[in-house]
Amino acid sequence: MSHLDFAAVLVQWPALLRGALVTLLLTAIATAGGLVLGVACGWARAWGPKPLAAAVGVYVELIRNTPFIVQLFFVFFGLPSLGVKFTPEIASVLAMVINLGAYAAEIVRAGIEGTPRGQIEAARSLAMNEWQVFLRVVLPPALGRVWPAMVSQIVIVMLGSAVCGQIATAELSYQANLIQSRNFRAFEAFIVATAIYLLMSIGLRHGLNWAGRRFVFGR
Amino acid sequence: MQRRTLVIVAALCASALPAFAQTALDDVLARKQINIAIPTDFPPYGFVGTDMAPQGLDIDMARLIAAKLGVKVELVPVTSANRIPYLQTKKADLVISTLGKNAEREKVIDFTAAYSPFFQAVFAPKNVVVKGAGDLAGKTVGVTRGAIEDMELTKIAPPSADIKRFEDNNATVAAFVSGQVQVLATGASVAGNMIARNPALSVEYKFVLKDSPNFIGVAKGEDKLRLKVNQIIAEAKASGEIDRMATKWLGRPAGELPLQ
């Protein structure tokens, strides 16, 4: 290896920028989908009917105990044999939603189960129906309690999206790999990509902390 | 926080700084072991047999060179995408991994004489009409990122061709076999193996991308090691060893191989 040459990598900034945007877009969609799926599954496991809670339990354990890349390969390479074909981008988002949904379900469940009984009884005594009790009294403070854990999980999912490049989704690490396969500046390309991931993680964490207070559980 | 990040980055950079002296051959002889990067996803050049041990033409070549040097061989499995970084970071002394030669690669590593024949081509099912590069317009083409066929394809494919680049040959072939891409650009050996395993796809050869015999890669400036390996290759050619290997794994003798 000769001297470090960052110019050879930085001159490819449009590709890196496109990759970073794809990573952020994948993460944004996965976050929205994963949170909805997580809340639904968290409710099902904590409050839902027994058969549903058991089914969700199987899903959660299956996803949490297998590697993300296997889930991704299953969606992209496995499902076509059943006649279901996705583009690499759709397959990536789907795998990320399924993955985040399972982890988010357990995080949300922890929040729900930490709700004081008195609060629920008080809500019921005000003649709120079960949906109102869950959506207005239980869920917002539950999410508030577990939001830091949720934010960490979302950041993990964003960083995990680096493997989506393996199925030709043109996200950030794919672009870094493509650049280093063209100019063989592997070390420089990965340092630059790492710096971008670091900035995006810090930004995402701050953004989600703010968004949580503002939109999800704050008053 | 920022300062700490800077320190870490600086430490990483320092650890990547190279030793410039020509020491590879002496190092190999001193430790009585040579680390050779070989493929494990590229039959018949390098693949994992039923006994889980690597085998193939490249592995035979690696063993031959180690034997002639009188040292033990340590096989280091690599992919198309990471074999050159392995050489640059001295995780391998030699890369014997169906490595083709081109100008971009010659800027960062050196090459010995060629040791085996190879060519890259475009493949697709019979009912997909592809006569030349122009016919790739509007089609999805799978290729392994960073491989020679990726470079060639990128040069000649029309802009509307949708090139999907995968991490390694296994992923590229899996994407083609599962129908995620319509056309496959890969080496003849990978395609031959895939065609033999999937007769139902009725895949055929469409057009050649590049004739590119395989060379052995050595770190930039390691001339002592490179000349020693060249000498071993020349002797193996003279003794018929190179042709025997090609016949065993590729079904035909090596023929004329370039020295440069």
Interface residues (C-beta under 8 A of the other chain):
Chain A: M1 S2 L4 F76 F77 P80 S81 K85 P88 G165 Q166 I167 A168 Y174 N177 L178 Q180 S181 R182 N183 F184 A186 F187 I191 A195 L198
Chain B: T5 V9 L12 C13 A16 P18 A81 N82 I84 P85 Q88 T89 E104 R105 K107 V108 I109 G142 R145 G146 D150 M151 K164 R165 F166 E167 A171 A174 A175 S178 G179 Q180 K220
